[in-house]
């Protein structure tokens, strides 16, 4: 079954850039492997082992990004008075203003102000309007703006 992945246009562009950067690393890794192979016995060759591990990591990430992009559905930020995927929401929690963009789980990064619609807070926010209040983990939360 095909699994769709919700991405913003910005998130898709970030993944495409990361993919291009990883693909650009392939020749350097191949060069490291060739150089390490020339050192001889591969069973005791740490440089070769390190280069193979890096190659595996890069190739796995490339495959992961390609699969994500293949199944991507771009979130179109619609103008809505309710919180939906793609909305930017400002809340007051614990006396502090916090602004989040509601995104899919692939591009969620709370430190960057991006929370997944599948996260506990994201689930609580979906469908709510500015001015609404609710309790979240024992704290009073008020939605200031959508």
DSSP file (Angstrom, degrees, kcal/mol; ACC not computed):
  #  RESIDUE AA STRUCTURE BP1 BP2  ACC     N-H-->O    O-->H-N    N-H-->O    O-->H-N    TCO  KAPPA ALPHA  PHI   PSI    X-CA   Y-CA   Z-CA
    1    1 A X              0   0    0      0, 0.0     2,-0.3     0, 0.0     0, 0.0   0.000 360.0 360.0 360.0 132.7    0.0    0.0    0.0
    2    2 A X        -     0   0    0      1,-0.1     2,-0.7     0, 0.0    69,-0.0  -0.507 360.0-149.4 -72.5 131.8    1.3    3.4   -1.0
    3    3 A X        -     0   0    0     -2,-0.3     2,-0.2     2,-0.0    -1,-0.1  -0.906  11.0-145.2-104.7 114.8    2.0    5.6    2.0
    4    4 A X        -     0   0    0     -2,-0.7     2,-0.5    68,-0.1    68,-0.2  -0.509   7.2-150.8 -80.1 149.9    1.6    9.3    1.2
    5    5 A X  E     -a   72   0A   0     66,-2.4    68,-3.0    63,-0.2     2,-0.5  -0.982   9.2-138.2-123.9 121.1    3.8   11.8    2.9
    6    6 A X  E     +a   73   0A   0     -2,-0.5   101,-0.4    66,-0.2   100,-0.3  -0.680  32.8 167.3 -80.8 125.3    2.6   15.4    3.6
    7    7 A X  E     -a   74   0A   0     66,-2.3    68,-3.5    -2,-0.5     2,-0.2  -0.987  32.4-129.3-135.6 146.3    5.3   18.0    2.8
    8    8 A X     >  -     0   0    0     -2,-0.3     4,-2.4    66,-0.2     5,-0.2  -0.498  36.9-107.7 -80.5 164.7    5.2   21.8    2.5
    9    9 A X  H  > S+     0   0    0     66,-0.5     4,-2.2     1,-0.2     5,-0.1   0.888 124.0  51.4 -60.4 -38.0    6.8   23.2   -0.7
   10   10 A X  H  > S+     0   0    0      2,-0.2     4,-2.3     1,-0.2    -1,-0.2   0.904 108.7  50.2 -64.8 -42.6    9.7   24.4    1.5
   11   11 A X  H  > S+     0   0    0      2,-0.2     4,-2.1     1,-0.2    -2,-0.2   0.885 110.2  50.1 -63.9 -39.3   10.1   20.9    3.0
   12   12 A X  H  X S+     0   0    0     -4,-2.4     4,-2.4     2,-0.2    -2,-0.2   0.921 110.4  49.7 -64.6 -43.6   10.2   19.3   -0.4
   13   13 A X  H  X S+     0   0    0     -4,-2.2     4,-2.1     1,-0.2    -2,-0.2   0.889 109.5  52.1 -62.8 -39.4   12.8   21.8   -1.6
   14   14 A X  H  X S+     0   0    0     -4,-2.3     4,-2.5     2,-0.2    -1,-0.2   0.919 110.8  47.3 -62.2 -44.1   14.9   21.1    1.5
   15   15 A X  H  X S+     0   0    0     -4,-2.1     4,-2.6     1,-0.2    -2,-0.2   0.900 110.5  51.9 -65.1 -40.3   14.8   17.3    0.8
   16   16 A X  H  X S+     0   0    0     -4,-2.4     4,-2.2     2,-0.2    -1,-0.2   0.883 110.9  48.2 -63.6 -37.8   15.6   17.8   -2.9
   17   17 A X  H  X S+     0   0    0     -4,-2.1     4,-2.5     2,-0.2    -2,-0.2   0.925 111.6  49.2 -67.3 -45.1   18.7   19.9   -1.8
   18   18 A X  H  X S+     0   0    0     -4,-2.5     4,-2.5     1,-0.2    -2,-0.2   0.909 110.6  51.5 -60.1 -41.4   19.8   17.3    0.7
   19   19 A X  H  X S+     0   0    0     -4,-2.6     4,-2.6     1,-0.2     5,-0.2   0.927 109.8  48.6 -61.0 -46.0   19.4   14.6   -2.0
   20   20 A X  H  X S+     0   0    0     -4,-2.2     4,-2.0     1,-0.2    -1,-0.2   0.904 111.5  50.4 -61.7 -41.3   21.5   16.6   -4.5
   21   21 A X  H  X S+     0   0    0     -4,-2.5     4,-0.8     2,-0.2    -1,-0.2   0.910 111.6  47.8 -62.8 -42.8   24.2   17.1   -1.8
   22   22 A X  H >X S+     0   0    0     -4,-2.5     3,-0.8     1,-0.2     4,-0.6   0.908 110.6  50.6 -66.2 -41.8   24.3   13.4   -0.9
   23   23 A X  H >< S+     0   0    0     -4,-2.6     3,-1.0     1,-0.3     4,-0.4   0.878 106.3  56.5 -63.2 -36.4   24.5   12.4   -4.6
   24   24 A X  H 3< S+     0   0    0     -4,-2.0     4,-0.4     1,-0.2     3,-0.3   0.733 100.5  59.8 -66.7 -21.7   27.4   14.8   -5.0
   25   25 A X  H <X S+     0   0    0     -4,-0.8     4,-2.0    -3,-0.8     3,-0.3   0.689  82.5  85.2 -78.6 -18.6   29.2   12.9   -2.2
   26   26 A X  H <X S+     0   0    0     -3,-1.0     4,-2.6    -4,-0.6     5,-0.2   0.891  86.4  49.9 -53.6 -49.0   29.2    9.6   -4.1
   27   27 A X  H  > S+     0   0    0     -4,-0.4     4,-2.3    -3,-0.3    -1,-0.2   0.902 110.7  50.0 -60.5 -39.9   32.4   10.3   -6.1
   28   28 A X  H  > S+     0   0    0     -4,-0.4     4,-2.2    -3,-0.3    -1,-0.2   0.889 111.9  48.1 -65.1 -38.7   34.4   11.3   -3.0
   29   29 A X  H  X S+     0   0    0     -4,-2.0     4,-2.5     2,-0.2    -2,-0.2   0.913 110.7  50.9 -67.6 -42.0   33.3    8.1   -1.1
   30   30 A X  H  X S+     0   0    0     -4,-2.6     4,-2.4    -5,-0.2    -2,-0.2   0.894 109.8  50.9 -61.4 -39.5   34.2    6.0   -4.1
   31   31 A X  H  X S+     0   0    0     -4,-2.3     4,-2.5    -5,-0.2    -1,-0.2   0.913 109.4  50.0 -63.3 -43.6   37.6    7.6   -4.2
   32   32 A X  H  X S+     0   0    0     -4,-2.2     4,-2.6     1,-0.2    -2,-0.2   0.905 110.9  50.1 -61.6 -41.1   38.1    6.9   -0.5
   33   33 A X  H  X S+     0   0    0     -4,-2.5     4,-2.6     2,-0.2    -2,-0.2   0.926 111.2  48.0 -63.0 -44.7   37.1    3.2   -1.0
   34   34 A X  H  X S+     0   0    0     -4,-2.4     4,-1.3     2,-0.2    -2,-0.2   0.911 113.8  47.1 -63.5 -42.7   39.5    2.9   -3.9
   35   35 A X  H  < S+     0   0    0     -4,-2.5     4,-0.5     1,-0.2     3,-0.3   0.927 114.3  46.6 -64.3 -45.3   42.4    4.4   -1.9
   36   36 A X  H >< S+     0   0    0     -4,-2.6     3,-1.3     1,-0.2    12,-0.2   0.866 107.5  57.2 -66.4 -36.3   41.6    2.3    1.2
   37   37 A X  H >< S+     0   0    0     -4,-2.6     3,-1.4     1,-0.3    -1,-0.2   0.839  99.1  61.0 -62.2 -32.7   41.4   -0.9   -1.0
   38   38 A X  T 3< S+     0   0    0     -4,-1.3    -1,-0.3    -3,-0.3    -2,-0.2   0.679  86.8  74.9 -69.1 -17.3   44.9   -0.2   -2.2
   39   39 A X  T <  S-     0   0    0     -3,-1.3     2,-0.4    -4,-0.5    -1,-0.3   0.634 101.2-131.4 -71.8 -12.2   46.2   -0.5    1.4
   40   40 A X  S <  S+     0   0    0     -3,-1.4    -1,-0.2    -4,-0.2     5,-0.1  -0.851  73.2  58.6 109.3-136.3   45.8   -4.3    1.1
   41   41 A X    >   -     0   0    0     -2,-0.4     3,-0.8     1,-0.2    -3,-0.0  -0.076  56.4-163.9 -45.0 110.4   44.1   -6.7    3.6
   42   42 A X  G >  S+     0   0    0      1,-0.2     3,-1.1     2,-0.2    -1,-0.2   0.724  80.2  69.8 -73.6 -21.7   40.5   -5.5    3.8
   43   43 A X  G 3  S+     0   0    0      1,-0.3    -1,-0.2     5,-0.0    -2,-0.1   0.763 112.3  29.3 -70.2 -22.7   39.7   -7.5    7.0
   44   44 A X  G <  S+     0   0    0     -3,-0.8     2,-0.8     1,-0.0    -1,-0.3   0.005  91.9 114.1-122.0  28.0   42.0   -5.2    9.1
   45   45 A X    <>  -     0   0    0     -3,-1.1     4,-2.2     1,-0.2     5,-0.2  -0.828  38.5-178.4-107.4  97.7   41.7   -2.0    7.1
   46   46 A X  H  > S+     0   0    0     -2,-0.8     4,-2.8     1,-0.2     5,-0.2   0.869  82.8  56.4 -65.1 -37.6   39.9    0.6    9.2
   47   47 A X  H  > S+     0   0    0      1,-0.2     4,-2.3     2,-0.2    -1,-0.2   0.913 109.6  46.7 -60.1 -42.0   39.9    3.2    6.4
   48   48 A X  H  > S+     0   0    0    -12,-0.2     4,-2.6     2,-0.2    -2,-0.2   0.927 112.4  49.6 -65.5 -45.2   38.1    0.8    4.2
   49   49 A X  H  X S+     0   0    0     -4,-2.2     4,-2.2     1,-0.2    -2,-0.2   0.907 112.2  48.4 -60.1 -42.8   35.6   -0.1    6.9
   50   50 A X  H  X S+     0   0    0     -4,-2.8     4,-2.4     2,-0.2    -1,-0.2   0.910 111.9  48.6 -64.6 -43.2   34.9    3.6    7.6
   51   51 A X  H  X S+     0   0    0     -4,-2.3     4,-2.5    -5,-0.2    -2,-0.2   0.896 111.6  49.8 -65.4 -40.0   34.4    4.4    4.0
   52   52 A X  H  X S+     0   0    0     -4,-2.6     4,-2.5     2,-0.2    -1,-0.2   0.905 110.8  50.2 -64.1 -41.1   32.0    1.4    3.5
   53   53 A X  H  X S+     0   0    0     -4,-2.2     4,-2.3     2,-0.2    -2,-0.2   0.913 112.0  47.3 -64.1 -42.1   30.0    2.5    6.6
   54   54 A X  H  X S+     0   0    0     -4,-2.4     4,-2.6     2,-0.2     5,-0.2   0.909 111.3  51.6 -65.1 -41.1   29.8    6.1    5.2
   55   55 A X  H  X S+     0   0    0     -4,-2.5     4,-2.8     1,-0.2     5,-0.2   0.917 110.0  49.2 -60.9 -43.5   28.8    4.8    1.8
   56   56 A X  H  X S+     0   0    0     -4,-2.5     4,-2.4     2,-0.2    -1,-0.2   0.920 111.7  48.8 -62.8 -44.2   26.0    2.6    3.4
   57   57 A X  H  X S+     0   0    0     -4,-2.3     4,-2.1     2,-0.2    -2,-0.2   0.932 114.0  45.6 -61.4 -47.1   24.7    5.6    5.4
   58   58 A X  H  X S+     0   0    0     -4,-2.6     4,-2.5     1,-0.2    -2,-0.2   0.924 114.0  48.1 -64.0 -45.6   24.7    7.9    2.4
   59   59 A X  H  X S+     0   0    0     -4,-2.8     4,-2.3     1,-0.2    -1,-0.2   0.881 111.3  50.6 -65.4 -37.7   23.0    5.3    0.1
   60   60 A X  H  X S+     0   0    0     -4,-2.4     4,-2.3    -5,-0.2    -1,-0.2   0.913 111.9  47.4 -64.7 -41.8   20.3    4.5    2.7
   61   61 A X  H  X S+     0   0    0     -4,-2.1     4,-2.7     2,-0.2     5,-0.2   0.895 110.4  52.4 -67.7 -38.8   19.5    8.2    3.2
   62   62 A X  H  X S+     0   0    0     -4,-2.5     4,-2.6     2,-0.2    -2,-0.2   0.940 111.2  46.9 -60.0 -46.9   19.4    8.7   -0.6
   63   63 A X  H  X S+     0   0    0     -4,-2.3     4,-2.2     1,-0.2    -2,-0.2   0.899 112.4  50.7 -62.2 -40.8   16.9    5.8   -0.9
   64   64 A X  H  X S+     0   0    0     -4,-2.3     4,-2.3     2,-0.2    -2,-0.2   0.924 112.4  45.4 -63.5 -45.7   14.8    7.2    2.0
   65   65 A X  H  X S+     0   0    0     -4,-2.7     4,-2.9     2,-0.2     5,-0.2   0.916 112.0  51.6 -66.0 -42.9   14.6   10.7    0.5
   66   66 A X  H  X S+     0   0    0     -4,-2.6     4,-2.1    -5,-0.2    -1,-0.2   0.911 111.4  47.7 -60.7 -41.8   13.8    9.3   -3.0
   67   67 A X  H  X S+     0   0    0     -4,-2.2     4,-1.5     2,-0.2    -1,-0.2   0.909 112.5  49.5 -64.8 -42.2   11.0    7.2   -1.5
   68   68 A X  H  < S+     0   0    0     -4,-2.3     3,-0.3     1,-0.2     4,-0.2   0.937 112.6  46.4 -61.8 -47.8    9.7   10.2    0.5
   69   69 A X  H >< S+     0   0    0     -4,-2.9     3,-1.0     1,-0.2    -1,-0.2   0.861 108.6  56.1 -65.2 -35.1    9.7   12.4   -2.6
   70   70 A X  H 3< S+     0   0    0     -4,-2.1    -1,-0.2     1,-0.2    -2,-0.2   0.849 116.0  37.1 -63.9 -33.6    8.0    9.8   -4.7
   71   71 A X  T 3< S+     0   0    0     -4,-1.5   -66,-2.4    -3,-0.3    -1,-0.2   0.254  90.9 132.0-102.0  11.3    5.1    9.6   -2.2
   72   72 A X  E <   -a    5   0A   0     -3,-1.0     2,-0.5    -4,-0.2   -66,-0.2  -0.397  37.0-167.8 -73.1 138.4    5.0   13.3   -1.4
   73   73 A X  E     -a    6   0A   0    -68,-3.0   -66,-2.3    -2,-0.1     2,-0.4  -0.994  25.7-128.8-120.4 120.3    1.8   15.3   -1.4
   74   74 A X  E     -a    7   0A   0     -2,-0.5     2,-0.5   -68,-0.2   -66,-0.2  -0.539  16.1-132.9 -76.4 127.7    2.4   19.0   -1.2
   75   75 A X        -     0   0    0    -68,-3.5     2,-0.7    -2,-0.4   -66,-0.5  -0.677  15.5-152.1 -78.8 122.0    0.5   20.8    1.5
   76   76 A X        -     0   0    0     -2,-0.5     2,-0.9   -68,-0.1   -68,-0.0  -0.871  16.0-131.0 -98.1 115.5   -1.1   23.9    0.1
   77   77 A X        -     0   0    0     -2,-0.7     2,-0.3     9,-0.1     9,-0.1  -0.521  30.2-165.8 -69.2 106.2   -1.6   26.4    2.9
   78   78 A X        -     0   0    0     -2,-0.9     2,-0.7     1,-0.0     6,-0.1  -0.635  28.6-105.6 -91.4 151.8   -5.2   27.4    2.5
   79   79 A X        +     0   0    0     -2,-0.3     2,-0.3     8,-0.1    -1,-0.0  -0.685  59.2 154.8 -76.6 119.5   -6.6   30.5    4.2
   80   80 A X        -     0   0    0     -2,-0.7     4,-0.1    66,-0.2    66,-0.0  -0.995  51.3-142.9-147.1 148.2   -8.6   29.1    7.0
   81   81 A X  S    S+     0   0    0     -2,-0.3    49,-0.7     2,-0.1     2,-0.3   0.579  89.5  71.3 -86.2  -9.2   -9.8   30.4   10.3
   82   82 A X  B    S-B  129   0B   0     47,-0.2     2,-0.5    64,-0.1    47,-0.2  -0.743  96.7-100.6-103.2 154.1   -9.3   26.8   11.7
   83   83 A X        +     0   0    0     45,-2.3    44,-3.1    42,-0.4     2,-0.3  -0.621  53.8 160.5 -74.2 123.0   -6.0   25.1   12.3
   84   84 A X    >   -     0   0    0     -2,-0.5     3,-2.5    42,-0.2    18,-0.3  -0.844  52.9 -68.4-132.8 170.5   -5.2   22.7    9.4
   85   85 A X  T 3  S+     0   0    0     -2,-0.3    18,-0.2     1,-0.3     3,-0.1  -0.479 126.7  30.9 -62.0 126.8   -2.0   21.1    8.1
   86   86 A X  T 3  S+     0   0    0     16,-2.7    -1,-0.3     1,-0.4    17,-0.1   0.189  92.1 129.4 105.3 -13.5    0.0   24.0    6.7
   87   87 A X    <   -     0   0    0     -3,-2.5    15,-2.8    14,-0.1     2,-0.5  -0.398  54.6-138.0 -73.0 148.8   -1.3   26.5    9.2
   88   88 A X  E     -C  101   0C   0     58,-0.5     2,-0.4    13,-0.2    13,-0.3  -0.950  28.2-169.8-103.1 127.0    1.0   28.8   11.2
   89   89 A X  E     -C  100   0C   0     11,-3.5    11,-2.9    -2,-0.5     2,-0.5  -0.956  16.9-158.1-125.0 132.6   -0.4   29.0   14.7
   90   90 A X  E     +CD  99 145C   0     55,-2.7    54,-2.5    -2,-0.4    55,-1.7  -0.952  22.7 175.9-108.8 125.9    0.6   31.3   17.6
   91   91 A X  E     -CD  98 143C   0      7,-3.1     7,-2.7    -2,-0.5     2,-0.5  -0.848  29.1-135.4-124.1 160.4   -0.3   30.0   21.0
   92   92 A X  E     +CD  97 142C   0     50,-2.6    50,-2.1    -2,-0.3     2,-0.4  -0.981  33.6 164.5-114.3 119.3    0.2   31.1   24.6
   93   93 A X  E >   -CD  96 141C   0      3,-2.4     3,-1.4    -2,-0.5    48,-0.2  -0.989  68.4  -3.1-138.2 126.3    1.3   28.3   26.8
   94   94 A X  T 3  S-     0   0    0     46,-0.8    -1,-0.1    -2,-0.4     3,-0.1   0.812 129.7 -58.9  64.4  29.0    2.8   28.7   30.3
   95   95 A X  T 3  S+     0   0    0     45,-0.3     2,-0.4     1,-0.2    -1,-0.3   0.492 115.8 110.1  80.1   3.2    2.7   32.5   29.8
   96   96 A X  E <   -C   93   0C   0     -3,-1.4    -3,-2.4     2,-0.0     2,-0.4  -0.915  66.6-128.4-117.0 138.9    4.9   32.3   26.7
   97   97 A X  E     +C   92   0C   0     -2,-0.4     2,-0.4    -5,-0.2    -5,-0.2  -0.662  30.8 180.0 -78.7 135.0    4.0   33.0   23.1
   98   98 A X  E     -C   91   0C   0     -7,-2.7    -7,-3.1    -2,-0.4     2,-0.5  -1.000  14.3-155.2-137.7 136.4    5.0   30.2   20.7
   99   99 A X  E     +C   90   0C   0     -2,-0.4     2,-0.3    -9,-0.2    -9,-0.2  -0.950  17.4 176.4-115.8 130.3    4.5   30.1   17.0
  100  100 A X  E     -C   89   0C   0    -11,-2.9   -11,-3.5    -2,-0.5     2,-0.5  -0.939  25.3-141.4-129.7 150.3    4.4   26.8   15.1
  101  101 A X  E     -Ce  88 114C   0     12,-2.8    14,-2.2    -2,-0.3     2,-0.6  -0.957  25.8-131.1-106.4 131.6    3.8   25.6   11.6
  102  102 A X  E     + e   0 115C   0    -15,-2.8   -16,-2.7    -2,-0.5     2,-0.2  -0.745  43.1 158.8 -86.2 118.3    1.7   22.5   11.4
  103  103 A X  E     - e   0 116C   0     12,-2.7    14,-1.9    -2,-0.6    15,-0.3  -0.712  43.8 -80.5-130.2 176.8    3.5   20.1    9.0
  104  104 A X    >   -     0   0    0    -98,-0.3     3,-0.7    -2,-0.2     4,-0.5  -0.368  49.8-102.5 -74.9 163.9    3.7   16.4    8.2
  105  105 A X  G >  S+     0   0    0      1,-0.2     3,-0.6     2,-0.2    11,-0.1   0.762 114.3  65.7 -62.6 -26.9    5.8   14.1   10.4
  106  106 A X  G 3  S+     0   0    0   -100,-0.3    -1,-0.2     1,-0.2   -99,-0.1   0.882 111.8  31.9 -65.3 -38.3    8.7   13.9    7.9
  107  107 A X  G <  S+     0   0    0     -3,-0.7    -1,-0.2  -101,-0.4    -2,-0.2   0.324  86.3 131.8-104.1   9.9    9.6   17.6    8.2
  108  108 A X    <   +     0   0    0     -3,-0.6     7,-0.2    -4,-0.5     2,-0.2  -0.397  19.7 160.8 -62.6 134.3    8.6   18.1   11.8
  109  109 A X  B > > -F  114   0C   0      5,-2.2     5,-2.0    -2,-0.1     3,-2.0  -0.651  21.2-168.1-156.1  90.1   11.3   19.9   13.7
  110  110 A X  G > 5S+     0   0    0      1,-0.3     3,-1.4     3,-0.2     5,-0.1   0.806  88.7  60.2 -55.5 -31.8   10.1   21.5   17.0
  111  111 A X  G 3 5S+     0   0    0      1,-0.3    -1,-0.3     2,-0.1    -2,-0.0   0.765 108.1  45.8 -67.6 -23.1   13.3   23.5   17.4
  112  112 A X  G < 5S-     0   0    0     -3,-2.0    -1,-0.3     2,-0.2    -2,-0.2   0.324 125.0-104.2 -97.0   4.8   12.6   25.1   14.0
  113  113 A X  T < 5S+     0   0    0     -3,-1.4   -12,-2.8    -4,-0.3     2,-0.6   0.732  82.3 126.8  79.7  22.6    8.9   25.7   15.0
  114  114 A X  E   < -eF 101 109C   0     -5,-2.0    -5,-2.2   -14,-0.2     2,-0.4  -0.955  34.0-179.6-116.6 116.3    7.5   22.9   12.9
  115  115 A X  E     -e  102   0C   0    -14,-2.2   -12,-2.7    -2,-0.6     2,-0.1  -0.907  27.8-112.8-117.8 146.7    5.3   20.4   14.6
  116  116 A X  E >   -e  103   0C   0     -2,-0.4     3,-1.1   -14,-0.2     6,-0.3  -0.404  13.5-132.6 -73.8 146.1    3.6   17.3   13.1
  117  117 A X  T 3  S+     0   0    0    -14,-1.9     9,-0.1     1,-0.2    -1,-0.1   0.634 111.2  57.1 -69.1 -12.7   -0.1   17.1   12.8
  118  118 A X  T 3  S+     0   0    0    -15,-0.3    -1,-0.2     4,-0.1   -14,-0.1   0.519  85.8  99.9 -94.5  -7.6    0.3   13.7   14.3
  119  119 A X  S <> S-     0   0    0     -3,-1.1     4,-3.0     1,-0.1     5,-0.2  -0.346  89.6-107.4 -73.3 160.2    2.1   14.9   17.5
  120  120 A X  H  > S+     0   0    0      1,-0.2     4,-1.7     2,-0.2     5,-0.1   0.921 121.6  41.4 -55.4 -46.2    0.1   15.3   20.7
  121  121 A X  H  > S+     0   0    0      2,-0.2     4,-2.0     1,-0.2    -1,-0.2   0.914 113.8  53.5 -68.6 -41.1    0.1   19.1   20.5
  122  122 A X  H  > S+     0   0    0     -6,-0.3     4,-2.0     1,-0.2    -2,-0.2   0.910 108.4  49.8 -58.1 -43.7   -0.6   19.0   16.7
  123  123 A X  H  < S+     0   0    0     -4,-3.0    -1,-0.2     1,-0.2    -2,-0.2   0.894 110.4  50.6 -61.8 -40.5   -3.6   16.8   17.2
  124  124 A X  H  < S+     0   0    0     -4,-1.7    -1,-0.2    -5,-0.2    -2,-0.2   0.850 112.0  47.7 -66.0 -34.3   -4.9   19.1   19.9
  125  125 A X  H >< S+     0   0    0     -4,-2.0     3,-2.2    -5,-0.1   -42,-0.4   0.842  85.0 105.4 -77.9 -33.8   -4.6   22.2   17.7
  126  126 A X  T 3< S+     0   0    0     -4,-2.0   -42,-0.2     1,-0.3     3,-0.1  -0.196  90.8   9.6 -54.8 131.4   -6.2   20.7   14.5
  127  127 A X  T 3  S+     0   0    0    -44,-3.1    -1,-0.3     1,-0.3     2,-0.1   0.326  99.9 122.0  85.3  -7.9   -9.6   22.1   13.9
  128  128 A X    <   -     0   0    0     -3,-2.2   -45,-2.3   -45,-0.1    -1,-0.3  -0.461  50.3-139.3 -87.6 162.3   -9.4   24.8   16.5
  129  129 A X  B >   -B   82   0B   0    -47,-0.2     3,-1.8    -2,-0.1    14,-0.3  -0.737  32.8 -78.5-116.8 163.8   -9.8   28.5   16.0
  130  130 A X  T 3  S+     0   0    0    -49,-0.7    14,-0.2    -2,-0.2     3,-0.1  -0.351 117.1  31.5 -58.4 138.5   -8.1   31.7   17.3
  131  131 A X  T 3  S+     0   0    0     12,-3.7    -1,-0.2     1,-0.4    13,-0.1   0.143  88.2 127.5  96.7 -18.7   -9.4   32.5   20.8
  132  132 A X    <   -     0   0    0     -3,-1.8    11,-2.7    11,-0.1    -1,-0.4  -0.402  42.4-157.4 -71.7 148.5  -10.0   28.9   21.8
  133  133 A X  E     +G  142   0C   0      9,-0.2     2,-0.3    -3,-0.1     9,-0.2  -0.944  17.7 161.0-125.0 148.7   -8.5   27.6   25.0
  134  134 A X  E     -G  141   0C   0      7,-2.3     7,-3.1    -2,-0.3     2,-0.4  -0.978  38.2-104.2-157.0 163.9   -7.7   24.0   26.1
  135  135 A X  E     -G  140   0C   0     -2,-0.3     2,-0.4     5,-0.2     5,-0.2  -0.791  32.0-178.8 -94.4 136.5   -5.7   22.1   28.6
  136  136 A X  E >  S-G  139   0C   0      3,-3.0     3,-1.8    -2,-0.4   -15,-0.0  -0.951  71.6 -22.5-137.8 116.1   -2.5   20.3   27.3
  137  137 A X  T 3  S-     0   0    0     -2,-0.4     3,-0.1     1,-0.3    -1,-0.0   0.872 127.8 -50.1  51.0  41.5   -0.4   18.3   29.7
  138  138 A X  T 3  S+     0   0    0      1,-0.3     2,-0.4     0, 0.0    -1,-0.3   0.507 117.9 110.9  80.4   4.2   -1.8   20.2   32.7
  139  139 A X  E <  S- G   0 136C   0     -3,-1.8    -3,-3.0   -46,-0.0     2,-0.4  -0.885  70.3-119.9-113.2 144.7   -1.1   23.6   31.1
  140  140 A X  E     - G   0 135C   0     -2,-0.4   -46,-0.8    -5,-0.2     2,-0.4  -0.682  31.7-166.6 -80.1 129.3   -3.6   26.1   29.9
  141  141 A X  E     -DG  93 134C   0     -7,-3.1    -7,-2.3    -2,-0.4     2,-0.4  -0.969   7.1-170.6-121.2 132.8   -3.2   26.8   26.1
  142  142 A X  E     -DG  92 133C   0    -50,-2.1   -50,-2.6    -2,-0.4     2,-0.7  -0.984  21.3-133.7-122.6 133.3   -4.8   29.7   24.3
  143  143 A X  E     +D   91   0C   0    -11,-2.7   -12,-3.7    -2,-0.4   -52,-0.3  -0.763  23.9 179.2 -85.9 115.6   -4.7   30.0   20.5
  144  144 A X  E     -     0   0C   0    -54,-2.5     2,-0.3    -2,-0.7   -53,-0.2   0.897  62.6  -4.1 -81.4 -45.4   -3.8   33.7   19.7
  145  145 A X  E      D   90   0C   0    -55,-1.7   -55,-2.7   -15,-0.1    -1,-0.3  -0.999 360.0 360.0-153.3 148.5   -3.7   33.5   15.9
  146  146 A X              0   0    0     -2,-0.3   -58,-0.5   -57,-0.2   -66,-0.2   0.285 360.0 360.0-121.3 360.0   -4.1   31.2   13.0
